[in-house]
């Protein structure tokens, strides 16, 4: 009587993927749907990986979002740092507003802003994400406030100008641009809004006459 020896089952290799490409897709998906609107199933489908691979490479949904937000701040939203280095307060505002218009209306990316899209989190489970985004906003506002205080000290803004109010005004305008872009307002209309803000910009102090 012959005995049939069964062959050991071959264990398939995990599907290989590019983590950088997967993170880019996750960023785009969060950008489209916001944090709470991005389901785990939707994320992994968009990234082209399994849930197991996602957890092994990026951690849970919150950890993945933090990485995606960091990527967003370094690339689509990467206009902030160069703008703050502009030599005048008006130059800073111009670079920020133009950067916001360009970043929120790119043809190859979702309209709007990932941070703004995800900021309206309401569930208790998303409290840490809500605080993360609030802290991000406060940090940006503080940087802008500091830059405009420098401009006031240098005479680049008129005496009596409140740098804090000016920083909040610019910040609120940028957020408004993102909200309008997400609702379908055209780049041309948003650019016109940015130019209207700049037309009302306070003039710099005149240089003393010798």
C-alpha positions in Angstrom: 0.0 0.0 0.0 1.5 3.2 -1.1 1.6 6.2 1.2 1.1 9.7 -0.2 3.2 12.3 1.4 1.6 15.7 1.4 3.7 18.6 0.4 4.0 21.5 2.8 1.9 24.4 2.0 3.7 27.4 0.5 3.2 30.5 2.5 2.7 33.5 0.2 5.0 36.4 0.6 3.4 39.6 1.9 2.5 42.0 -0.9 5.3 44.5 -1.3 4.5 48.2 -1.6 6.2 51.6 -1.5 5.6 53.2 1.9 6.2 56.7 0.6 3.6 56.2 -2.2 1.2 54.6 0.3 1.5 57.6 2.6 1.0 60.0 -0.2 -2.3 58.2 -1.0 -3.3 58.2 2.6 -2.7 62.0 2.8 -4.8 62.5 -0.3 -7.6 60.4 1.1 -7.6 62.3 4.5 -7.6 65.5 2.5 -10.7 64.4 0.5 -12.7 63.1 3.4 -11.3 64.6 6.6 -10.2 62.6 9.6 -13.5 61.3 10.8 -14.8 60.8 7.2 -11.9 58.6 6.3 -12.8 55.0 7.2 -10.2 52.4 7.8 -11.5 50.3 4.8 -11.4 53.4 2.6 -7.9 54.2 3.6 -6.4 50.8 3.0 -8.2 50.5 -0.3 -6.9 53.9 -1.4 -3.4 53.0 -0.2 -3.5 49.6 -2.0 -2.5 47.7 1.2 -4.0 45.4 3.8 -5.0 46.6 7.2 -2.2 44.4 8.6 0.3 46.1 6.4 -1.0 49.5 7.4 -0.7 48.8 11.1 2.7 47.3 10.7 4.1 50.2 8.7 2.3 53.3 9.9 0.5 52.3 13.1 -3.2 52.9 13.8 -5.4 55.5 12.1 -4.4 58.3 14.4 -0.7 57.6 13.9 -1.2 57.4 10.1 -3.0 60.8 10.1 -0.1 62.4 12.1 2.3 61.2 9.5 0.1 62.3 6.6 -0.3 65.7 8.2 3.4 66.1 8.6 3.8 65.2 4.9 1.2 67.7 4.0 2.9 70.5 5.9 6.2 69.7 4.2 4.9 69.7 0.7 1.5 71.1 -0.4 1.5 73.4 2.6 5.2 74.1 2.4 4.8 77.7 1.4 4.7 78.8 5.1 8.4 78.9 5.9 9.5 80.7 2.7 6.7 83.2 3.2 7.9 84.1 6.7 11.3 84.9 5.4 10.0 87.6 3.1 11.7 90.9 3.9 8.5 92.9 4.5 5.2 92.2 6.3 3.3 92.8 3.1 5.6 90.4 1.3 4.8 87.8 4.0 1.1 88.3 3.6 1.3 88.2 -0.2 3.3 84.9 -0.2 0.9 83.4 2.3 -2.3 84.3 0.5 -1.0 83.4 -2.9 0.4 80.1 -1.4 -3.0 79.3 0.1 -4.8 79.9 -3.2 -2.3 77.7 -5.1 -2.2 74.9 -2.5 -6.0 74.7 -2.2 -6.8 74.7 -5.9 -4.2 72.4 -7.4 -5.4 70.4 -10.4 -3.6 67.3 -9.2 -4.9 67.4 -5.6 -8.2 67.7 -3.7 -9.5 71.3 -3.3 -9.3 72.8 0.2 -6.9 72.2 3.0 -6.2 68.9 4.8 -6.0 70.6 8.2 -9.3 72.6 7.7 -11.1 69.5 6.3 -10.1 67.5 9.4 -10.5 70.2 12.0 -14.2 69.8 12.6 -13.9 66.5 14.5 -16.7 65.9 17.0 -16.4 62.4 18.4 -14.7 61.7 21.8 -12.4 59.2 20.1 -11.0 62.0 17.9 -10.2 64.4 20.8 -6.4 63.9 20.3 -6.7 64.8 16.6 -8.8 67.9 17.5 -6.1 69.0 19.9 -3.3 68.2 17.4 -5.0 70.4 14.8 -5.7 73.2 17.3 -2.1 73.1 18.4 -1.0 73.3 14.8 -3.2 76.3 14.2 -1.9 78.0 17.4 1.7 77.3 16.3 1.2 78.9 12.9 -0.6 81.9 14.4 2.3 82.4 16.9 4.9 82.3 14.1 2.9 84.8 12.1 2.3 87.0 15.2 6.1 87.0 15.9 6.9 88.0 12.3 4.5 90.9 12.3 5.8 92.1 15.7 9.2 92.1 14.1 7.8 94.2 11.2 6.2 96.7 13.7 9.5 97.0 15.6 11.3 97.7 12.3 8.9 100.4 11.2 7.6 98.2 8.4 4.0 98.6 9.8 2.4 101.9 10.9 2.6 102.9 14.5 -0.5 101.6 16.4 -0.9 98.5 14.2 -1.7 95.5 16.4 0.5 92.6 15.1 -1.7 90.0 16.8 -4.9 91.3 15.2 -3.1 91.4 11.8 -1.8 87.9 12.2 -5.3 86.6 13.0 -6.7 88.5 10.1 -4.3 86.8 7.7 -4.8 83.4 9.3 -8.6 83.7 9.1 -8.3 84.8 5.5 -6.2 81.7 4.7 -8.7 79.5 6.4 -11.5 81.2 4.5 -9.7 80.6 1.2 -9.4 76.9 2.1 -13.1 76.6 3.0 -14.2 78.4 -0.2 -11.9 76.3 -2.3 -13.3 73.1 -0.9 -16.8 74.3 -1.8 -15.8 74.8 -5.4 -14.9 78.5 -5.7 -12.5 79.0 -8.6 -8.9 79.9 -8.3 -9.6 83.2 -10.1 -12.2 84.2 -7.5 -10.0 83.2 -4.6 -7.1 85.2 -6.1 -9.3 88.2 -6.3 -10.1 87.8 -2.6 -6.4 87.7 -1.8 -5.7 90.8 -3.8 -8.6 92.7 -2.1 -7.0 91.9 1.3 -3.6 93.1 0.1 -5.1 96.4 -1.3 -6.2 97.2 2.3 -2.8 96.3 3.8 -1.5 99.0 6.1 1.3 101.1 4.6 4.8 100.9 6.0 6.2 103.9 7.9 7.9 106.4 5.8 11.7 106.6 6.1 12.9 109.6 8.2 14.1 112.5 6.1 17.7 113.7 6.5 
